[in-house]
Amino acid sequence: MPIDGKSIVKRYDTLKQNASTHFALCEQMAKYVAPSRVGILGKRTPGQSQMTGVFDSTSLMSSELMAQFISSYTMNPAQQWGAMRMRNPAFRDDDEINEWLEESRDRMLAEFANSMFYAEAPESMVDWVAFGTNFLLAEEMPFGVARVPKRGFRGQRFEAVKTGRFVIADGPDGLVDTVGREHEVTADVMVRRWGLESMPDNVTKAIKEPGGGDKPFCVIHMVYPRSFSDREFAAGNKKLPWISCWVEKESKALLSESGYRTFPGAVARYQRTPGEVFGRGRGHLAFPDIWSLNELKRMSLEDFSFKVRPPVLVAHDSVFGTLRLVPGAATTIQTHGLPIESRIRPWETGSRPEITSMKEEELRKSIRQIFFVDQILQLMEVNKSEMTAFEFAKKLELLFRLLGPVYGRVEKEFLGQVWDTSFDAALSGGLFSPPPQALFETDGEIETVFENPISRSQRATDVESIGLAVQDLLPLGQMFPQIWDTYDPDEMVAIVNRARGVPAKATRSIQQREQFRNARHQQEQSDQALAQAGQIAEAGKNVAPLLTALQGGKQG
């Protein structure tokens, strides 16, 4: 079925209308948790004020700190946070395959470092924490965007799309399979990317006008699955499983149609309410306290201004001239013989600022707890003299386990999608070295394993169980050594290595391990034989004089 610009714009508007209630709530929350997202519903003016009416920054600091903390511990550029292995356990011990997978991982991580991933991905996590849904576009650098066109792999491109600028729809499996976004693009950039022949009349007219190349136009980008019938009769990139089309919104003209091999949208939902497409984040949970704290802070500032410069109560017949509230200024008054305090005095509001301060601190504490700020700050401000490395690791592991239930969605919908899309682009672009022949003899299914501290803390339970079991059985093992026959030492070592993320290059394959053990066994047998021969020789030296003496006595 041919792609029609009008139908694409209509579907985008429908999805945006369905998300209008979610966007309205996000607009209300934005200036308190993520000010850069202000303007979700209306026209966004560059340079406009983003924090009008905000009187407390606790929620701003809390949401940003949580987003940065999760980003640094899930996709830290200084760590090898992702890895690959064969999905079938029977093929996981092939050292040649594992080394190729590790080499490919290192090249992918290098491409992440050369791209804008480590700048855009944390920015996307702000939407995930605050509003519950984020969207990171992950694709190979398009031809019209790459500054230096080249053959083969062109590099990775990542773009964090802010809340309110994108719409989503779920597929049959409950995962997002449709994304649409709109953004302003100048006429000059549109021509350079898609060519003048693809431009509608309004863009062509702007290009011909003096300075018209800088005129912005609203462009819609939709990505959604292609039907099997369309794949059968399409050609080239129009036969790929995912449709990618660009439409100029005003004229509804189709600018470009292409496709993706894998879905390029990494969309994670923090928590989902049944029947809703968009997720809800920590900002939704904390918003009642955020709103209350902001209103309380506003009222306390008003009360503070009354205390710093209180209104003056003046009897109507006591003051002559103008009351001058300026340091050193003189005001002439007539008290009619009464004390001046009875004719002019400041107005006391009678407020209780100490109660207000207590309530403010209570609300701040609640907001910080919702965003795990106290736990994070304790880890960042830890004093080594007060906490051992073991205690620090345990506190860190406890925090990771608190984040574990929601981290599962990040790993499946966000990190996994980014990794799979990047791997497909790198493999098809020729970034990797040729796969080993042993890989073609397997089923070819490769899965991603994330080696960040949060995922490791969840796998650490197996390591702890092994350690506790050995510790408990150690006294019995001294009396009954046969109980150790129940355990497989090699498998226990493999579990610990997987949980701790030990590289395959640091371990021996099964074949190398068996060769090493056979060589060691032969060496031990050889050493034992030499030791026995030495003992026999030593015994011979001791027996020789006795035999000589016995022979001499017999002859005598």
VEXVEXNU-337059 format. One line per 8 residues: number of its first residue (from 0); for each residue x, y, z of C-alpha. Coordinates in steps of 0.2 Angstrom, whole numbers, plus 5000, padded with zeros to 4 digits. Layout:
# VEXVEXNU-337059
NUM) X Y Z  ... $
END
This chain:
# VEXVEXNU-337059
0) 5000 5000 5000  5008 5017 4995  5013 5029 5008  5002 5044 5009  5007 5061 5018  4989 5065 5023  4986 5049 5031  5002 5050 5041 $
8) 4998 5067 5047  4981 5062 5052  4987 5047 5062  5000 5058 5070  4987 5070 5075  4976 5056 5082  4990 5049 5092  4994 5066 5099 $
16) 4975 5069 5103  4975 5052 5113  4990 5058 5123  4983 5075 5126  4978 5071 5144  4996 5064 5148  5004 5079 5140  4993 5091 5150 $
24) 4999 5083 5166  5017 5084 5160  5015 5102 5156  5009 5106 5174  5024 5096 5181  5037 5101 5169  5043 5117 5177  5045 5109 5194 $
32) 5055 5093 5188  5062 5097 5171  5061 5115 5166  5068 5112 5148  5052 5103 5144  5041 5118 5147  5030 5122 5132  5023 5104 5129 $
40) 5005 5110 5124  5009 5127 5117  5021 5136 5105  5038 5135 5112  5048 5151 5110  5067 5150 5111  5074 5158 5126  5057 5159 5135 $
48) 5056 5159 5154  5055 5141 5160  5054 5143 5179  5041 5156 5182  5032 5153 5198  5045 5140 5205  5050 5145 5222  5059 5129 5228 $
56) 5072 5119 5218  5072 5103 5228  5062 5093 5215  5073 5100 5201  5089 5094 5210  5081 5077 5215  5075 5072 5198  5091 5077 5189 $
64) 5102 5068 5202  5092 5052 5201  5093 5052 5181  5111 5056 5182  5115 5042 5195  5105 5029 5185  5114 5034 5169  5131 5034 5176 $
72) 5128 5016 5183  5120 5008 5168  5129 5016 5154  5145 5023 5160  5158 5027 5146  5172 5021 5158  5165 5004 5160  5160 4989 5148 $
80) 5142 4990 5152  5136 4979 5139  5141 4961 5133  5135 4948 5121  5134 4929 5122  5126 4915 5113  5108 4912 5118  5110 4893 5118 $
88) 5120 4888 5133  5128 4874 5124  5138 4886 5113  5143 4898 5127  5160 4890 5131  5167 4891 5113  5182 4903 5116  5184 4908 5098 $
96) 5166 4914 5098  5167 4923 5114  5183 4932 5109  5174 4938 5093  5159 4944 5103  5171 4953 5115  5180 4961 5101  5164 4967 5093 $
104) 5158 4973 5110  5174 4984 5111  5171 4991 5094  5153 4995 5098  5157 5004 5114  5171 5014 5104  5157 5020 5092  5146 5025 5107 $
112) 5160 5035 5113  5163 5043 5096  5144 5048 5095  5133 5058 5105  5126 5043 5115  5133 5048 5132  5126 5065 5130  5109 5061 5123 $
120) 5105 5045 5133  5106 5054 5151  5096 5068 5144  5083 5055 5139  5083 5047 5156  5077 5064 5163  5060 5061 5154  5060 5043 5161 $
128) 5062 5048 5179  5051 5064 5179  5037 5059 5167  5038 5040 5165  5042 5039 5147  5057 5043 5136  5062 5041 5118  5080 5040 5111 $
136) 5082 5038 5092  5096 5026 5088  5101 5024 5070  5115 5024 5058  5121 5041 5053  5109 5045 5037  5117 5050 5021  5110 5068 5022 $
144) 5116 5070 5040  5134 5063 5039  5146 5077 5035  5159 5066 5026  5149 5053 5016  5158 5036 5016  5155 5018 5011  5152 5005 5024 $
152) 5148 5010 5042  5144 5028 5044  5144 5029 5063  5130 5030 5075  5117 5045 5078  5107 5047 5094  5094 5060 5098  5084 5062 5114 $
160) 5067 5068 5110  5059 5077 5124  5042 5074 5131  5028 5082 5121  5037 5081 5105  5034 5063 5102  5019 5050 5101  5020 5031 5103 $
168) 5009 5016 5100  5010 4998 5106  5012 4983 5096  5004 4966 5099  5017 4961 5111  5015 4976 5122  5031 4984 5117  5031 5001 5107 $
176) 5032 4998 5089  5027 5015 5082  5034 5032 5086  5031 5049 5078  5040 5065 5082  5039 5083 5075  5052 5096 5075  5056 5112 5066 $
184) 5068 5111 5052  5074 5126 5041  5071 5126 5022  5090 5125 5019  5092 5110 5029  5077 5101 5021  5085 5104 5004  5102 5098 5009 $
192) 5095 5082 5017  5081 5077 5005  5085 5087 4989  5076 5101 4980  5065 5090 4969  5057 5083 4985  5051 5099 4992  5033 5105 4992 $
200) 5029 5122 4984  5029 5132 5001  5047 5126 5004  5052 5130 4986  5045 5147 4987  5054 5151 5004  5070 5145 4996  5069 5158 4982 $
208) 5066 5172 4994  5080 5182 5001  5084 5174 5018  5071 5161 5016  5082 5147 5019  5082 5150 5037  5063 5149 5038  5057 5135 5049 $
216) 5045 5122 5044  5036 5108 5054  5042 5091 5049  5034 5075 5055  5044 5059 5056  5034 5042 5058  5042 5025 5061  5030 5010 5061 $
224) 5030 4992 5055  5028 4987 5037  5015 4974 5033  5021 4958 5025  5012 4962 5009  5021 4978 5007  5038 4970 5010  5034 4957 4996 $
232) 5031 4970 4982  5043 4984 4988  5061 4986 4983  5077 4992 4991  5075 5000 5008  5056 5001 5005  5056 4982 5008  5064 4983 5026 $
240) 5053 4978 5041  5051 4996 5047  5044 5011 5038  5053 5028 5040  5044 5042 5032  5046 5061 5033  5031 5073 5029  5030 5092 5029 $
248) 5015 5095 5040  5008 5111 5032  5007 5104 5014  5006 5086 5020  5019 5082 5006  5029 5066 5008  5048 5071 5008  5056 5054 5010 $
256) 5052 5036 5012  5064 5023 5018  5066 5010 5031  5075 5002 5045  5080 4984 5048  5077 4985 5067  5066 4997 5076  5076 5013 5080 $
264) 5066 5019 5095  5072 5016 5112  5056 5019 5122  5056 5015 5141  5041 5017 5153  5044 5018 5171  5027 5011 5177  5012 5008 5166 $
272) 4994 5010 5171  4983 4997 5163  4975 5004 5147  4988 5018 5145  5002 5019 5133  5013 5032 5141  5021 5027 5158  5021 5037 5174 $
280) 5037 5041 5183  5043 5047 5200  5038 5064 5196  5020 5059 5196  5022 5051 5213  5031 5066 5220  5020 5080 5212  5008 5082 5227 $
288) 5022 5085 5238  5031 5096 5225  5015 5107 5223  5012 5108 5242  5030 5113 5245  5030 5126 5231  5014 5134 5238  5021 5134 5256 $
296) 5037 5142 5250  5028 5155 5241  5018 5160 5256  5033 5159 5268  5042 5171 5256  5027 5183 5256  5027 5182 5275  5046 5185 5276 $
304) 5043 5201 5266  5030 5207 5278  5043 5204 5292  5058 5212 5284  5047 5227 5279  5031 5227 5288  5016 5238 5284  5015 5254 5295 $
312) 4999 5257 5305  4996 5276 5306  4982 5286 5315  4973 5296 5302  4975 5313 5312  4993 5310 5318  5004 5311 5303  5007 5328 5294 $
320) 5015 5327 5277  5021 5311 5269  5027 5295 5278  5044 5292 5272  5051 5275 5275  5069 5279 5270  5084 5277 5281  5088 5294 5289 $
328) 5072 5303 5282  5062 5313 5294  5043 5313 5296  5034 5326 5305  5020 5320 5316  5008 5327 5329  5004 5314 5343  4992 5326 5353 $
336) 5001 5321 5369  4999 5303 5367  5013 5290 5366  5020 5288 5348  5017 5269 5349  4998 5273 5350  4999 5284 5334  5011 5275 5323 $
344) 5018 5257 5324  5022 5242 5312  5009 5229 5309  5013 5211 5315  5006 5197 5305  5006 5185 5320  5013 5171 5309  5023 5156 5315 $
352) 5038 5154 5303  5046 5140 5314  5030 5129 5310  5032 5133 5291  5050 5129 5291  5046 5112 5299  5033 5108 5286  5044 5113 5272 $
360) 5058 5102 5278  5045 5088 5280  5040 5090 5262  5058 5091 5256  5062 5075 5265  5047 5066 5256  5052 5072 5239  5070 5067 5242 $
368) 5065 5049 5248  5054 5047 5232  5069 5051 5221  5081 5041 5232  5091 5056 5235  5096 5053 5252  5103 5035 5248  5112 5042 5233 $
376) 5120 5057 5243  5125 5045 5257  5135 5035 5244  5143 5050 5236  5148 5058 5253  5154 5042 5261  5168 5044 5273  5180 5030 5271 $
384) 5185 5031 5290  5167 5028 5295  5162 5015 5282  5172 5000 5276  5173 4995 5258  5162 4980 5262  5149 4991 5270  5149 5003 5255 $
392) 5147 4989 5243  5132 4982 5253  5124 4999 5254  5126 5002 5235  5119 4984 5232  5104 4988 5242  5100 5004 5232  5102 4994 5216 $
400) 5090 4981 5222  5078 4995 5226  5079 5001 5208  5079 4983 5202  5060 4981 5198  5060 4997 5187  5077 4993 5180  5070 4978 5171 $
408) 5060 4989 5159  5075 5000 5156  5085 4985 5151  5072 4978 5140  5064 4993 5132  5079 5005 5132  5097 4998 5134  5092 4982 5124 $
416) 5084 4991 5110  5099 5003 5108  5111 4989 5109  5102 4978 5096  5100 4992 5084  5118 4997 5085  5124 4980 5083  5113 4977 5067 $
424) 5120 4993 5060  5138 4989 5064  5137 4972 5057  5128 4976 5041  5140 4991 5039  5156 4980 5040  5162 4987 5057  5166 4970 5064 $
432) 5179 4958 5059  5173 4942 5050  5164 4930 5062  5173 4914 5066  5168 4898 5056  5162 4891 5073  5148 4904 5074  5140 4898 5058 $
440) 5139 4880 5065  5128 4886 5079  5110 4892 5078  5117 4910 5077  5106 4918 5090  5116 4931 5101  5109 4939 5116  5114 4954 5126 $
448) 5120 4954 5144  5122 4970 5153  5137 4971 5164  5132 4987 5174  5132 4987 5193  5113 4987 5194  5112 4971 5184  5126 4963 5193 $
456) 5119 4967 5210  5103 4956 5205  5114 4942 5199  5125 4943 5215  5112 4933 5224  5119 4917 5217  5137 4921 5222  5131 4925 5239 $
464) 5121 4908 5240  5137 4898 5235  5148 4907 5247  5135 4905 5262  5133 4886 5257  5152 4883 5257  5154 4892 5273  5140 4882 5282 $
472) 5146 4866 5276  5164 4869 5280  5164 4861 5297  5154 4846 5291  5166 4844 5276  5181 4842 5288  5172 4827 5296  5164 4820 5280 $
480) 5174 4825 5265  5162 4815 5253  5149 4829 5255  5159 4840 5242  5155 4827 5229  5138 4835 5228  5145 4851 5220  5153 4854 5203 $
488) 5168 4866 5206  5169 4871 5187  5151 4876 5187  5152 4886 5203  5167 4895 5195  5157 4899 5180  5143 4906 5190  5154 4918 5199 $
496) 5163 4923 5183  5146 4927 5175  5140 4937 5190  5156 4947 5192  5158 4950 5173  5175 4942 5171  5181 4944 5153  5182 4928 5142 $
504) 5200 4932 5138  5205 4930 5157  5198 4913 5157  5202 4897 5149  5191 4887 5137  5185 4870 5141  5198 4863 5129  5212 4873 5136 $
512) 5207 4869 5154  5207 4850 5150  5224 4852 5141  5231 4862 5156  5224 4849 5168  5232 4834 5158  5248 4843 5157  5248 4846 5176 $
520) 5243 4828 5179  5257 4822 5169  5270 4833 5177  5264 4828 5194  5266 4809 5189  5283 4813 5182  5288 4822 5198  5281 4808 5208 $
528) 5291 4795 5198  5307 4805 5200  5304 4807 5219  5302 4788 5220  5318 4785 5210  5327 4797 5222  5321 4788 5237  5326 4771 5229 $
536) 5343 4778 5225  5345 4785 5243  5340 4769 5250  5353 4760 5239  5366 4771 5245  5362 4767 5263  5361 4748 5260  5377 4747 5250 $
544) 5389 4747 5265  5379 4734 5274  5379 4723 5259  5398 4725 5258  5400 4721 5276  5389 4706 5275  5399 4699 5260  5416 4702 5269 $
552) 5410 4693 5285  5404 4678 5274  5421 4677 5266  5430 4677 5283 $
END
